[in-house]
Amino acid sequence: MTEAKTESKGPLQGIRIIDLSMMLAGPSGSMLMGDLGAEIIKIEPLDGDETRVAPPYYYGENSAYFWSINRNKKSVVLNLKSPEGREVFYDLVKKADVVYDNYRPGVLERLKVDYEHLQRYNPQIICCSISTFGYTGPYRDRPGYDLIVQAMSGGMSITGEPGGSPVRAGIPLGDLVGGLLAVHGILAAYIHRQKTGQGQRLEVSLLDGQVYLLTYIAQYYFHSGKIPGPIGSGHQSLVPYQAFKTKDIQIVIVAHQDHHFQRLCRAMGKPEWAEDPRFATRNARLENKSLLIPMMESHLQTKSGDEWLEAIHKAGVPAGPINTLDRVLSDPQVLTREMIVETEGPAKEKIKTIGNPLKMEKTPANTFTRPPQLGEHTREVLTNILGYSSENIDSLKQKGAIKST
């Protein structure tokens, strides 16, 4: 575990992003850009981002959920339903590079903060919208969540044990992939603007993102017309490539290539399996999977997982444990890669959180500040960026256009 450093602001320093997003898909993407040095001004409604109060765990008044996706951001509370609040927002847009949201189609238009309105104040503005189904198509107005897109994309239909019911991926893939795709799109649009001076609008559909992940699974269907069901930890083409029970824990082994399978068999004390014509080649192992896998499962349960992994790793075969959260979050590889960092909590205590996966030599992303309190930066932003007077800010607060701490 590492304590966040402060000597670098990251490669996106100087880029200002107005973040209207809430829940998970939007904030996860803007946090990544904040980690990389962009100034993220999180615009919240008067009641705040609803995830601030998501049960069951809290750091002070803010939930652990909110804490996980909102570091390196400034909180400004604006009432976009009021004319005065919108005027403040327009002033911010004039000073911004990107406006980022995850509202349903039509909401921005009703609030008059959509791209058509904002480009009048800043012709170079880049607007990125994340939604469940996108701004076109018959489903555009439907509400949706991560579970919905996991189900509708087909990914859920192949997740789970063979013969069992489909299950949701434990990680919220729909939301997280949507946030990552938005970051890609924003950076591509920013490069385009650097070359041409032109801003633009882009949008990301969570369903599109999950369909994109189907890759070879969709290609197999296009070719064969066969509809796959849940495939467990295994693979449609590669054998062995799955989880196995040992005497104590479960491990995963990838040895579909012939030379890896030969090494695996020697490490397991079963060199004769590699010479067996039923298993000697990649195609033969796929054809005889129902014979090979039970043999491997039975033999692997004679020793502990760590014993097997030591022998398999020594043989140069890809393998690893199925870690529970306590194991992965204390794993020496994870700690060495600084994927666990500390930020300061509400009472100045140290709070562990997930680090940034991008390791950059010249502009490392190693500055992490705690998530903001609701409206913590309203007065600071309006004063330092917009040049508002203290009297103007107090007047806006009295009118219910803003909220500040």
Buried (B, 14 or more C-beta within 10 A) or exposed (E): BBEBEEEBBBBBEEBBBBBBBBBBBBBBBBBBBBBBBBBBBBBBBBEBBBBBBBEEEBBEEBBBBBBBBBBBBBBBBBBBEBEBBBEBBBBBBEBBBBBBBBBBBEBBEEBBBBBEBBBEBBEEBBBBBBBBBBEEEEBBEEEBBBBBBBBBBBBBBBBBEEEEEBEBBEEBBBBBBBBBBBBEBBBEBBEBBEEEEEBBBBBBBBBBBBBEBBEEBEEBBEEEEEEBEBBBEBBBEBBBBBBBBBEEBBBBBBBBEBEBBBBBBBBBEBEEBBEBEEBBEBEBBBBBBEEBBEEBBEBBBEBBBBEBBEBBEEBEBBBBBBBEEEEBBEBEEBBEEBBBBBBBBBEEEEBEBBBBEEEEEEBBBBBBBBBBBBBBBBBEBBBEBBEBEEEBBBBBBEEEBBBBE
